[in-house]
Amino acid sequence: MKIARRALVAGTIMSGLFLLASGVAGAQEAAVDNEFSASSMKYLAAAIAMGLGSIGPAIGIGMIGSKAMESLGRNPEAAGAIQTNMILTVAFAEAIGIYALVVAILIGFVF
């Protein structure tokens, strides 16, 4: 798990440096000749933000479901409490994915 976390951090840093070096932040001042590449880099940045922002919630929701099924197998009488806590935790994990979606939409249409 530590290796996957390190790879995710390294990938995020590298993509951030790539976007910084490509001049996406200064896309508003781009020349007419460079307009197509600035626009495409903007959408590429939105895709990277959405892709990286959905990895964490996907892994988290998978682990939540796995542990909930494991605990239901061990203690079936506690199904109500386990299901309630599982749904609440999935909602919190899903909110992080929604934040990534909002950032991707902002990158794509506003900046």
Summary of the structure (lengths in Angstrom):
residues: 111
radius of gyration: 19.4
end to end distance: 34.7
largest distance: 67.0
contacts: 275
relative contact order: 0.12
helix: 88%
strand: 0%
